[in-house]
Amino acid sequence: MTELWMGLALLILTLVFVLLWPTLRGAGADSAATAGSKRDVLANLYREQQSELKAARESGALDDSQYAELEAEMARNLLAAEASGETAAPARRGRGLLLAVALLLPLAALGLYFGTGHYDDLALYRDIAASRQGVTDAATETRITRALKKHSENHPDDLTSRYALAQRLMVSGDMQGAVDAYRYVAEREPEAAGVRAELAQAMFFARGSKMDAEISGLVDRVLQAQPENGTALGLAGIAAFERGEHRAARDYWQRALDQLSPGSAAAQALEAGVARAEKALADAGEPVEPAAAKSEQPAAGPAITVRVTLAGGVDAEPDTPVFIYARGTDGPMPLAIVRLSAGQLPAEVVLDESRAMMPNRSIVGVDEVQLVARLAVRGDARPAPGDWQGEIDSLPKSKWDQPQRIAIDRKL
């Protein structure tokens, strides 16, 4: 983007030069030629009149005093005529001012662009894009988080950046910072149930992995708006288990488990929770019937079907996470995401509104997406050096109903 602005500035300067140079050059040449011609005519006329005066004096038609008076008058007229040619100077100065303005305006615009902080915003966006591609180091990641904090302070209405900051703080272990950032977004987006679920999760970890009334209240609000929100279901199961409601805990965890791909770390944790709740029921002498079957009803609205494979030569442990997501062309945040493991590939997934991270940020609101499938070698949700990736750079909405294929074949 910076290169684009610099290129536009250079094009503007070039255009100004092309348009003004012929005019200035022609005007200067015409002015010089006109001035030179006028001086020659006046000089010739002066010499002719002086010759006539001398002839009149020699013939006796003029005496010496009359000759001197007329010659002085001719000299004054000549000087006045030459002085009139200086009136072209203001026009030349005006053309100089026009040229200066034409040259300074683009430079002033660039200065304003850099001075108002937009360059810093672009630098931040480029760093985030590099982080997304897994080509940043720890120092850059720290700089991104610091820049996001500063950007959020200077642009309090930019909730997308604040949400991205909350997620980064969560991943980095700054739970209280994540709580503050999530809370800021949730207070201004009361309908964003997904944000409230992540806020509740951050509060749970920040408070020593313990449930309390405030966290439970948030979870209840999320489940009222999104009954199948996996994060909220997991927390609801924890709260129910702590109250001794083992059957309710088992049911919450099973509903959350049904949304995950088998074999993932999150699925394994939920499976352990379900088993623990069922054991508690059995120990209490209560019947343990099978959990309700997972609903296979497809989500309404647009959906993208993607078949993901590992290219030959890409080796990974079976439990290595694989993130498959769609994101818009205006930012790095996924609009829909599915997590699998390397052992499940090849696999076919569906990206739709039910896979959105935020209810007001899904594939429903865009006309074009980028599809990415990433093998996270280190298990990190963010791209990192050593990961493998495949993508479809641009997929317009008109092709969403066509099956897509991605081979994970490029090392970051």
C-alpha positions in Angstrom: 0.0 0.0 0.0 2.9 2.4 0.8 4.4 1.7 -2.6 1.0 2.5 -4.2 0.9 6.0 -2.6 4.5 6.7 -3.5 3.8 5.6 -7.0 0.7 7.9 -7.2 2.8 10.8 -5.9 5.4 10.2 -8.5 2.8 10.0 -11.3 1.2 13.3 -10.1 4.6 15.0 -10.2 5.3 13.6 -13.6 1.9 14.7 -14.9 2.5 18.2 -13.5 5.8 18.4 -15.2 4.5 17.2 -18.5 1.6 19.6 -18.5 3.4 22.7 -17.3 6.8 22.4 -18.9 5.7 23.1 -22.5 3.7 26.1 -21.3 6.5 27.5 -19.1 9.1 26.8 -21.7 7.0 28.3 -24.5 6.0 31.3 -22.4 9.6 31.9 -21.4 10.8 31.6 -25.0 8.0 33.8 -26.3 8.7 36.4 -23.6 12.4 36.5 -24.3 11.9 36.7 -28.0 9.3 39.4 -27.7 11.4 41.4 -25.4 14.5 41.1 -27.7 12.5 42.1 -30.8 11.0 45.1 -29.1 14.4 46.4 -27.9 15.8 46.1 -31.5 12.9 48.0 -33.0 13.2 50.8 -30.4 17.0 51.0 -31.0 16.6 51.2 -34.7 13.8 53.8 -34.4 15.9 55.9 -32.1 18.9 55.8 -34.4 16.7 56.9 -37.4 15.2 59.8 -35.5 18.6 60.8 -34.2 19.9 60.9 -37.8 16.9 63.0 -38.9 17.6 65.4 -36.0 21.3 65.7 -37.0 20.3 66.4 -40.6 17.9 69.1 -39.6 20.5 70.7 -37.4 23.1 70.6 -40.2 20.6 72.2 -42.6 19.9 75.0 -40.2 16.3 73.9 -39.5 17.2 73.3 -35.8 19.6 75.2 -33.7 21.8 73.5 -31.0 19.3 74.1 -28.1 16.4 72.7 -30.0 18.4 69.7 -31.1 19.5 69.0 -27.5 15.9 69.3 -26.2 14.5 67.0 -28.9 17.3 64.4 -28.4 16.6 64.4 -24.6 12.9 63.8 -25.3 13.7 60.9 -27.6 15.9 59.4 -24.9 13.1 59.7 -22.3 10.6 58.0 -24.7 13.0 55.2 -25.4 13.5 54.5 -21.7 9.8 54.6 -21.0 9.1 52.1 -23.9 11.8 49.7 -22.6 10.4 50.0 -19.0 6.9 48.9 -20.3 8.4 45.5 -21.2 8.9 44.8 -17.5 5.2 44.3 -17.0 5.7 40.7 -18.1 7.6 40.0 -14.9 4.4 39.5 -12.7 3.1 37.0 -15.2 6.4 35.1 -15.0 6.2 35.2 -11.2 2.6 33.9 -11.4 3.7 31.0 -13.5 6.5 30.3 -11.0 3.9 30.3 -8.2 1.8 27.9 -10.1 4.7 25.6 -10.6 5.6 25.8 -6.9 2.0 25.0 -5.8 1.8 22.1 -8.3 5.0 20.6 -7.0 4.3 21.2 -3.3 0.7 20.0 -3.1 1.6 16.3 -3.6 4.5 16.6 -1.2 2.3 18.3 1.3 -0.3 15.5 0.9 2.4 12.9 1.6 3.6 14.9 4.6 0.1 15.0 6.0 -0.3 11.3 5.3 2.8 10.4 7.3 2.2 13.1 10.0 -1.3 12.0 10.9 -0.3 8.5 11.7 -1.8 6.7 8.7 1.7 5.4 7.8 1.9 3.8 11.3 -1.5 2.1 10.7 -0.2 0.7 7.4 3.0 -0.5 9.0 0.9 -2.3 11.6 -1.4 -3.8 8.9 1.7 -5.1 7.1 3.2 -6.6 10.2 -0.1 -8.4 11.0 -0.2 -9.7 7.4 3.4 -11.0 7.8 2.4 -12.6 11.2 -0.6 -14.2 9.4 1.9 -15.7 6.9 4.2 -16.9 9.7 7.2 -14.9 8.6 7.7 -12.9 11.9 9.9 -13.4 14.9 9.2 -12.9 18.6 10.3 -9.2 18.5 7.9 -8.5 15.7 5.1 -10.2 17.5 5.7 -8.1 20.5 5.8 -5.0 18.4 2.5 -5.9 16.8 0.8 -6.3 20.2 2.3 -3.0 21.4 1.2 -1.2 18.2 -2.3 -2.7 18.5 -2.5 -1.3 22.1 -1.5 2.1 20.9 -3.9 2.0 17.9 -6.7 1.0 20.2 -6.0 3.9 22.5 -5.9 6.4 19.6 -8.9 4.9 17.8 -11.4 3.8 20.5 -14.1 3.2 18.0 -12.1 0.6 16.1 -13.6 -2.5 17.7 -12.1 -4.9 15.2 -8.5 -3.9 16.2 -9.5 -4.1 19.9 -10.9 -7.6 19.3 -7.7 -8.7 17.6 -5.7 -7.3 20.5 -7.8 -9.3 23.0 -7.1 -12.5 21.1 -3.4 -11.8 21.0 -3.3 -11.0 24.7 -5.2 -14.2 25.4 -2.7 -16.3 23.4 0.3 -14.6 25.0 -1.0 -15.3 28.5 -1.9 -11.7 29.5 -5.3 -12.8 30.8 -6.2 -9.6 32.6 -5.3 -7.5 29.5 -7.5 -9.9 27.4 -10.4 -9.5 29.8 -10.2 -5.7 29.6 -10.0 -5.7 25.8 -12.9 -8.3 25.4 -15.0 -6.4 27.9 -14.5 -3.1 26.0 -15.8 -4.7 22.8 -18.6 -6.6 24.5 -19.9 -3.4 26.1 -20.1 -1.7 22.7 -21.4 -4.7 20.8 -24.2 -6.1 23.0 -25.3 -8.5 20.3 -21.8 -10.1 19.9 -22.5 -13.3 21.8 -19.2 -14.8 20.5 -17.2 -12.0 22.1 -19.0 -12.5 25.4 -18.1 -16.2 25.3 -14.5 -15.4 24.8 -14.7 -12.7 27.6 -16.1 -15.4 29.9 -13.3 -17.7 29.0 -10.6 -15.1 29.6 -12.2 -14.2 33.0 -12.2 -17.9 33.9 -8.5 -18.3 33.3 -7.7 -14.9 34.8 -9.4 -16.0 38.0 -7.5 -19.2 38.4 -9.7 -21.4 36.4 -12.6 -20.9 38.7 -16.2 -20.2 37.9 -18.1 -17.4 39.7 -21.5 -15.7 39.4 -20.3 -13.1 36.8 -18.8 -15.7 34.5 -21.9 -17.9 34.8 -24.1 -15.0 34.0 -22.1 -14.3 30.8 -22.3 -17.9 29.8 -26.1 -18.0 30.3 -26.5 -14.8 28.1 -24.4 -16.4 25.4 -26.3 -19.7 25.4 -29.6 -17.8 25.1 -28.4 -16.1 22.0 -26.3 -19.0 20.6 -27.3 -22.3 22.1 -24.5 -24.2 20.4 -21.6 -21.8 21.2 -18.8 -24.3 21.9 -16.9 -22.0 24.3 -20.0 -21.2 26.4 -21.0 -24.9 26.4 -17.6 -25.9 27.8 -17.8 -23.3 30.5 -21.4 -24.3 31.3 -20.3 -27.9 31.7 -17.6 -26.8 34.2 -20.1 -24.8 36.2 -22.5 -27.7 36.3 -19.9 -30.2 37.3 -18.7 -27.9 40.2 -22.4 -27.8 41.4 -22.5 -31.6 41.3 -24.9 -31.6 38.3 -23.0 -34.3 36.5 -25.6 -35.2 33.9 -26.0 -31.6 32.9 -22.2 -31.2 32.7 -22.0 -34.4 30.5 -24.7 -33.0 28.2 -23.1 -29.6 27.9 -19.7 -31.1 27.1 -21.1 -33.6 24.6 -22.9 -30.8 22.7 -19.6 -28.9 22.5 -17.7 -32.1 21.5 -20.2 -32.7 18.7 -19.0 -29.4 17.0 -15.3 -30.5 16.9 -13.4 -32.7 14.7 -12.3 -36.0 16.4 -8.7 -36.2 17.5 -8.1 -32.5 18.1 -6.7 -31.4 21.4 -9.9 -29.6 22.3 -12.0 -32.7 21.4 -9.8 -34.9 23.5 -10.2 -32.5 26.5 -14.0 -32.6 26.1 -14.0 -36.4 25.7 -12.1 -36.6 29.0 -14.7 -34.4 30.6 -17.6 -36.4 29.3 -16.0 -39.6 30.6 -15.4 -38.0 34.0 -19.0 -36.9 34.2 -20.3 -40.3 33.2 -18.0 -42.0 35.8 -19.4 -39.6 38.5 -23.0 -40.6 37.4 -22.1 -44.3 37.5 -20.4 -44.0 40.9 -23.6 -42.4 42.2 -25.6 -45.3 40.9 -27.4 -43.3 38.3 -28.1 -44.7 34.8 -25.8 -43.5 32.1 -27.7 -43.4 28.8 -26.0 -42.3 25.6 -25.8 -38.6 24.9 -28.1 -37.0 22.4 -27.0 -37.5 18.8 -25.4 -34.7 17.0 -27.7 -32.8 14.7 -26.7 -33.0 11.1 -28.9 -30.1 9.9 -26.9 -27.9 7.6 -26.7 -24.2 8.5 -28.8 -21.8 6.5 -27.1 -19.3 4.3 -24.0 -19.4 2.1 -21.5 -22.2 2.6 -18.2 -23.2 1.0 -17.1 -26.8 0.8 -13.4 -27.4 0.8 -11.4 -30.6 0.4 -8.0 -30.4 2.1 -5.1 -32.7 1.5 -1.4 -32.9 2.5 0.9 -32.6 -0.5 3.5 -35.3 -0.9 6.6 -34.8 1.1 4.8 -33.0 4.0 5.3 -35.0 7.1 3.5 -34.4 10.3 2.4 -36.2 13.5 -1.2 -37.3 13.3 -2.3 -34.9 16.1 -0.7 -31.8 14.5 -3.5 -29.2 14.3 -4.8 -28.1 10.9 -6.7 -24.8 10.7 -9.0 -24.3 7.7 -10.6 -20.9 7.4 -12.1 -18.3 5.1 -11.2 -14.6 5.6 -12.3 -11.4 3.9 -10.0 -9.4 1.6 -10.2 -6.4 4.1 -8.5 -8.0 7.1 -6.7 -11.0 8.6 -9.5 -12.2 11.0 -11.2 -15.5 9.9 -14.8 -15.2 9.0 -15.3 -19.0 9.4 -12.9 -21.6 10.7 -12.6 -25.3 11.3 -9.9 -27.2 13.2 -8.8 -30.7 12.2 -5.7 -32.7 12.8 -3.1 -34.0 10.3 -4.3 -37.6 10.8 -7.8 -36.7 9.5 -6.5 -35.5 6.2 -7.6 -35.8 3.4 -10.9 -34.3 4.7 -13.8 -32.3 3.4 -15.2 -29.4 5.6 -17.9 -26.9 5.2 -17.3 -23.2 6.1 -20.6 -21.4 6.8 -22.0 -18.9 9.3 -22.0 -21.5 12.1 -18.2 -21.5 11.9 -18.0 -17.7 12.5 -15.8 -16.4 15.3 -18.1 -13.4 15.7 -21.8 -13.2 14.9 -21.4 -9.9 13.1 -18.3 -11.1 11.2 -19.1 -14.0 9.0 -19.0 -15.0 5.3 -22.6 -13.7 5.0 -21.4 -10.1 4.8 -18.8 -10.4 2.1 -18.7 -11.1 -1.6 -15.2 -12.5 -1.8 -13.0 -14.6 0.5 -9.5 -16.1 0.7 -9.4 -19.8 1.7 -6.4 -21.0 3.8 -5.5 -24.4 5.1 -2.5 -24.4 7.5 -0.7 -27.2 9.2 0.3 -25.7 12.5 3.5 -27.6 13.3 3.9 -25.8 16.7 0.2 -26.0 17.5 -0.1 -22.3 17.6 -3.3 -20.7 16.3 -1.2 -17.9 14.7 1.0 -18.7 11.7 4.6 -19.5 12.6 7.8 -20.3 10.7 7.9 -24.0 9.9 4.2 -24.3 9.3 2.9 -25.6 6.0 0.1 -23.9 4.2 -2.1 -23.9 1.1 -4.6 -21.3 -0.1 -7.0 -20.0 -2.7 -6.1 -16.3 -2.9 -9.5 -15.1 -4.2 -12.8 -16.9 -4.4 -15.8 -14.8 -5.5 -19.2 -15.5 -4.1 -20.4 -16.8 -7.5 -18.2 -19.8 -7.1 -19.0 -20.7 -3.4 -21.4 -23.4 -4.5 -18.6 -25.2 -6.3 -16.4 -27.7 -4.4 -13.0 -26.3 -3.7 -9.6 -28.1 -3.2 -6.6 -27.0 -1.3 -3.3 -28.9 -1.0 -1.1 -27.9 1.9 2.2 -27.7 0.0 4.1 -24.5 1.0 6.4 -24.1 4.0 6.2 -20.8 5.8 
